[in-house]
Amino acid sequence: MATFKTQIENLTKLDTTGDENKITQWLVDGVREVVNRISNISPGEIVKFTKSSSSPNNDELVVTGKLLSVMRNHFKTLGRINQLRKATLIDPNNRADALDKTSLYYRSEYNPGYYIMNGKINVVPIPDSNNYIELAQIAYDSDVTYASESISDFPYEYEHLIVQYAAIKVLFRHLTTVEETMGTMTLPDIPTAPVNLDNLTDINHLTIPEFTAPQMSYLDWTDTNNWISTEEDSEMLASRMSEIDGKLKEYGTLLETEKTKFEEANTKFQAELQIAIENTRSENEKDTRALQIFSQEVIRYQQEVTKEIQRYQYEVITKATKKYEWVANRYSGLVKDYTDAFALMGNIQKQSQPKGDK
């Protein structure tokens, strides 16, 4: 049997190295999510997630999930009585009265009661080694990890849902890091214009064009996650993911627009700089040479900026967009499989009910 980490990687087609702790938490969360959903949809399935435990003492058995039953064993040597009797819930404020035979709240061995204090089970009459407590409750395995191959107190037939739940979380994390992995462009420094020229007025009016990258529209991942985890609306989810995909493509268009503006500004700048060079050519050879060197530095700056923009366009934005679309498709497909599984359970449950019970 493959580990859950391997099963998740097989579903997502992604390398999860470094995400082991996150996967472990998602598996633990998935157990609680799946158990609760199945219990609500098909109450008859609750017994499959139940764990029984016993104790001769009060204040020992911890409540970890929905209680199915609390029993107190009734043992008497005379008559060989040894029978589990159902304990019913009482108000903790009446726990002392439940031990008082003269009280209306008194509970006997034949009619035991229980209350919960500090998250633990207490039974009246007070239990002992013969008259012990028997507790049955829904169990949530919190010890499952990415390296586990099975889940304790959990039916094998539903284990694939836990893997799907964690795989969905892995894919969503990759979606939300698309913008982060894009990083930023590394632009060169702007050249410095020469100083101490005899005729500074010839270039004082010139401003070196500087490329400024556009800002990407805000990607609202919280809203997207809401339509998955809370609303479970597949149409709105598809709409939100399509919107985010559009924003990524829009950013690529804006980047191309800014690149065109930068190139046009540079063309104009070079033309004006060449005029300044021609004006100084006959007056000061030193200034002419300084301006020519400056012109070459500006040209080199423009080339390096253009090269960086192209790199970012094709190696970053294009790859990020393709990765997003690929992960989004995997994500949407897995979310559909996961939600459809519960929808099918609900349909089966409705069909199995007698008409009068609907």
HELIX and SHEET records of a PDB file:
HELIX    1   1 PHE A    4  THR A   12  1                                   9    
HELIX    2   2 GLU A   20  ILE A   41  1                                  22    
HELIX    3   3 PRO A   43  PHE A   49  5                                   7    
HELIX    4   4 PRO A   92  ASN A   94  5                                   3    
HELIX    5   5 ASP A   97  LEU A   99  5                                   3    
HELIX    6   6 TYR A  156  TYR A  158  5                                   3    
HELIX    7   7 GLU A  159  THR A  176  1                                  18    
HELIX    8   8 VAL A  178  MET A  182  1                                   5    
HELIX    9   9 THR A  201  ASN A  204  1                                   4    
HELIX   10  10 TRP A  221  SER A  229  1                                   9    
HELIX   11  11 SER A  234  ARG A  281  1                                  48    
HELIX   12  12 GLU A  285  ARG A  311  1                                  27    
HELIX   13  13 TYR A  312  ILE A  317  3                                   6    
HELIX   14  14 THR A  318  SER A  352  1                                  35    
HELIX   15  15 LYS A  355  ASP A  357  5                                   3    
SHEET    1   A 4 THR A  50  SER A  55  0                                        
SHEET    2   A 4 ILE A 133  ILE A 138 -1                                        
SHEET    3   A 4 LEU A  67  LYS A  76 -1                                        
SHEET    4   A 4 ILE A  81  LYS A  86 -1                                        
SHEET    1   B 3 THR A  88  LEU A  89  0                                        
SHEET    2   B 3 GLY A 113  MET A 117  1                                        
SHEET    3   B 3 LYS A 120  VAL A 124 -1                                        
END                                                                             
